[in-house]
Amino acid sequence: MSNDQIDLFSLAEDSQPAPAVDPDLIPTSAKVPIPPGTYASMEAMSLHCNQCQRCELGATRTHAVVGRGNPQADLMIVGEGPGQNEDETGLPFVGKAGQLLDKILESVKLSEADVFICNIVKCRPPGNRTPTQEEMDACRPYLLEQIRMVDPRIILLSGASAVRGLVGDKRGITKIRGEWLEWQDRLCMPVFHPAYLLRNPSREKGSPKWLMWQDIQTVRTKLDELRSQQ
Ligand code: SF4
């Protein structure tokens, strides 16, 4: 480990409660595995992500964007990657697409307290390009840790990259949306990314927005069903 990393770690400890993380575990190379159970909290993981150089996105980020919402939520939403607003604030889905996502959730009476929102890659791809398979693979252990910690009943995969990055299905989102997928004993629902809905504002029957409305109602119904079984 370099001295720089030790200094950064010490600075972070000064500004927030001491995280339960062994600094020797900082995984700066994609070749270093991140074993399941490495992190006890999102905060501890966030500290690592902000020092991570497992892929080249680490070189240009301002902030790693780990997640927002309830880390014990039964619904997890996974998007593609941070945009400019997210990179600046360190929070996912805070731009126009994020506002639309919040409205979609509100339409079925879900709030930030009901969901945990994150992305396939934690650092912004320059120019908002799609993350490469290599970048998604490098960042995947963090997402797997988040899924382990949140332990959601349902995962909403928002956009084709989220579907490809987590479950490996390369079908287009228009083909796969609205169809329940089972991944590691969890239910996943692929849906359109809110940014796509912003580019396709029609609400007519059969339009992307209309289809999103069908999908989010399907998810809400399933969530109610699962909650009633608890
Ligand atoms: S995108 Fe993920 S793997 Fe790549 S540098 Fe950021 S945190 Fe590390």
Residues whose N, C-alpha, C, O or C-beta is under 5 A from the ligand:
A	BS01	SF4	C49 C52 Q53 R54 C55 L57 G58 V121 K122 C123 E135 A138 C139
